[in-house]
Amino acid sequence: MRGVWQKYRPGLCPNAEYLQPRMIQMKTNYWDAEEAKRQARILEKTVREFKPS
């Protein structure tokens, strides 16, 4: 079976190009619940820094 290949060039996917540098990746598969809670507290603290008072 042959695939379809398209060479990427800037401007090909403007929506993705706009969003990608603004996205945050978050880990969701913690083995340890305490570590997940710790990360949630860190995220909450970070979000509060950007929230207008």
C-alpha positions in Angstrom: 0.0 0.0 0.0 1.3 3.4 -0.9 0.8 6.4 1.4 0.2 10.0 0.6 3.1 12.3 1.5 3.0 16.1 1.7 6.0 18.2 2.4 5.4 20.7 5.2 6.0 24.4 4.5 5.1 27.4 6.7 1.6 28.6 6.1 0.3 25.2 5.2 -1.6 24.8 8.5 -2.1 28.4 9.9 -4.5 27.4 12.7 -2.1 24.7 14.0 0.9 27.1 13.6 -0.9 29.7 15.7 -2.0 27.3 18.4 1.0 25.0 18.8 3.4 27.5 20.5 0.6 28.6 22.9 -0.3 25.1 24.1 0.7 23.4 27.3 1.2 19.6 27.5 0.1 18.1 30.7 1.0 14.7 32.0 -2.1 12.7 33.0 -0.9 9.2 33.8 0.7 9.6 37.2 1.5 6.4 39.0 1.5 8.2 42.3 -1.6 10.2 43.4 0.4 12.4 45.7 2.6 13.5 42.8 -0.5 14.2 40.7 -1.8 16.4 43.6 1.5 18.2 43.9 1.5 19.0 40.2 -2.1 20.2 40.4 -1.1 22.6 43.3 1.8 23.9 41.2 -0.5 24.4 38.2 -3.0 26.2 40.4 -0.3 28.5 41.8 0.9 29.3 38.3 -2.6 30.1 37.0 -3.2 32.4 40.0 -0.2 34.4 38.9 -1.9 35.2 35.6 -5.4 35.8 37.0 -6.3 39.5 37.4 -6.9 40.6 41.0 
